[in-house]
């Protein structure tokens, strides 16, 4: 699962482990909004690694319930985060993930005869520190996104993105670097009042 080679995901041992993880994920998604501390404790059990002050709004979906997911500190994910975590997914500190985002580490061969046999391959997804993935972003297997990058809503990330840029579209492309104007305006022509910022 973690070498990038073709394999059969329907293997009995794999399915047995996956079912255990999905049972725990089901419990997480059944928690009440008031059970913040319980959710945090569950994520620490479910994830490969998870830092302090992380929060994922249920429902959360993951092929292995977070078993191969590594979050830094202060990662926030809104409703309906889907992590196809058949291999490792890394998300850096202070990254924000909008609703309905998909981080997919798994893929299938283009060749029909291999797909017919249900072969699969996996490639890790790496999201840097202090990124923002807008609503509905899809990140494909093997992609790396650099630190401080913003990915616009609805984008499909098919190639690596560098640090410190705004990238949008399908396929996602770098629109511009984060620049001095961003120090003055937070949205369209809305100015930042720095005297109000802690």
C-alpha positions in Angstrom: 0.0 0.0 0.0 2.9 2.4 0.7 5.4 1.5 -2.1 3.5 3.0 -5.1 3.3 -0.5 -6.6 0.1 -2.0 -8.0 -1.8 -4.2 -5.5 -5.2 -5.6 -4.8 -7.1 -3.6 -2.1 -9.6 -6.4 -1.7 -7.1 -8.6 0.1 -8.7 -10.1 3.3 -6.0 -8.8 5.7 -6.4 -5.3 4.3 -10.2 -5.4 4.4 -10.1 -6.6 8.0 -7.9 -3.7 9.2 -9.9 -1.2 7.1 -13.2 -2.3 8.7 -11.8 -1.8 12.2 -10.8 1.8 11.2 -14.1 2.5 9.6 -16.0 1.3 12.7 -14.1 4.0 14.7 -14.8 6.6 12.1 -18.5 5.8 12.3 -18.3 6.5 16.0 -16.6 9.8 15.5 -19.2 10.9 13.0 -21.9 10.0 15.5 -20.6 12.3 18.2 -22.6 15.3 19.3 -21.5 19.0 18.7 -21.0 19.4 22.5 -18.5 16.5 22.6 -15.5 18.5 21.5 -13.1 16.9 24.0 -14.3 13.4 23.0 -13.8 14.2 19.3 -10.2 15.4 20.0 -9.4 12.2 22.0 -10.8 10.0 19.2 -8.8 11.8 16.5 -5.6 11.1 18.5 -6.5 7.4 18.4 -7.6 7.3 14.8 -4.8 9.3 13.1 -1.2 8.3 12.5 -0.3 11.7 13.9 -2.3 14.7 15.0 -1.0 17.9 16.6 -2.6 20.2 19.2 -5.7 22.3 18.5 -6.8 20.4 15.4 -10.5 20.1 14.6 -12.5 18.3 11.9 -16.2 19.0 11.5 -18.2 15.8 11.1 -19.0 14.2 8.8 -15.5 13.2 8.0 -14.8 10.5 5.5 -11.5 8.4 5.2 -10.8 5.0 3.6 -8.8 4.0 6.6 -10.4 6.3 9.2 -7.3 8.5 9.5 -4.8 5.6 10.1 -2.5 7.1 7.4 -3.1 10.8 8.0 -0.6 13.1 9.6 -1.8 16.5 10.8 0.4 19.2 12.3 -0.8 21.7 14.9 -3.9 23.9 14.5 -5.3 22.2 11.4 -9.0 23.0 10.8 -11.2 21.0 8.4 -14.8 22.0 7.6 -17.7 19.6 6.8 -17.3 16.6 4.5 -13.5 16.4 4.3 -12.8 13.2 2.4 -9.3 11.7 2.8 -8.6 8.7 0.6 -5.9 7.6 3.0 -4.9 4.3 1.5 -1.3 5.7 2.0 0.0 8.7 3.8 -1.5 12.2 3.7 0.4 15.0 5.4 -1.1 18.4 6.3 1.2 21.1 7.9 0.5 23.4 10.9 -2.2 26.1 10.7 -3.7 24.8 7.4 -7.4 25.5 6.8 -9.5 23.1 4.7 -12.9 24.3 3.4 -16.0 22.1 3.1 -16.2 19.2 0.6 -12.5 19.0 0.1 -11.0 15.7 -1.2 -7.4 14.6 -0.6 -6.9 11.4 -2.6 -3.8 9.3 -2.2 -5.2 6.3 -4.2 -5.5 5.8 -8.0 -6.2 3.1 -10.5 -4.4 2.2 -13.8 -5.6 3.6 -17.0 -5.3 0.2 -18.7 -8.8 -1.3 -18.7 -7.6 -4.9 -18.2 -5.8 -3.9 -14.9 -8.8 -1.9 -13.7 -11.1 -4.8 -14.4 -9.0 -6.9 -11.9 -9.4 -3.9 -9.4 -5.7 -3.1 -9.2 -4.8 0.1 -7.3 -1.7 2.2 -6.6 -1.2 4.8 -3.9 1.0 8.0 -3.8 1.3 10.3 -0.8 -0.3 13.7 -0.6 1.7 16.5 1.1 0.1 19.9 2.0 2.4 22.5 3.5 2.1 24.7 6.5 -0.4 27.7 6.7 -2.2 26.7 3.5 -5.9 27.4 2.7 -7.8 24.9 0.5 -11.1 26.5 -0.5 -14.4 24.7 -0.7 -14.6 21.7 -3.1 -10.9 21.5 -3.8 -9.7 18.1 -5.1 -6.0 17.1 -4.6 -4.9 14.1 -6.6 -2.4 11.3 -5.6 1.3 12.2 -5.3 0.7 16.0 -5.1 2.8 18.4 -3.0 1.5 21.9 -2.1 4.0 24.3 -0.7 3.7 26.4 2.5 1.4 29.5 2.6 -0.4 28.6 -0.6 -4.1 29.3 -1.2 -6.0 27.0 -3.5 -9.2 28.5 -4.8 -12.6 26.9 -4.4 -13.5 24.1 -6.8 -9.9 23.7 -8.0 -8.6 20.3 -9.1 -4.9 20.0 -8.2 -3.2 17.7 -10.8 0.4 19.0 -10.4 2.6 20.2 -7.6 2.1 23.8 -6.4 4.9 26.0 -5.0 4.9 27.9 -1.8 3.4 31.4 -1.4 1.0 31.5 -4.4 -2.7 31.7 -5.1 -3.7 28.9 -7.5 -7.1 28.2 -9.1 -8.9 26.3 -11.7 -9.4 22.9 -13.3 -6.7 21.9 -13.8 -5.3 24.1 -11.0 -2.7 26.7 -12.1 -0.8 29.4 -10.3 -2.7 32.6 -10.7 -0.2 34.9 -8.9 2.2 35.1 -6.0 1.0 36.4 -2.6 2.1 40.0 -2.7 2.1 43.4 -1.0 -1.6 44.1 -2.0 -2.5 41.1 0.2 -1.1 43.1 3.2 -3.6 45.9 2.5 -6.7 44.0 1.4 -8.2 40.8 2.8 -11.1 40.5 0.3 -11.7 42.5 -2.9 -11.5 46.1 -1.8 -12.0 45.5 1.9 -9.0 47.0 3.7 -7.2 45.3 6.7 -7.5 47.4 9.8 -4.2 46.4 11.4 -5.0 48.3 14.6 -7.7 45.6 15.1 -5.5 42.6 14.5 -3.9 40.8 17.4 
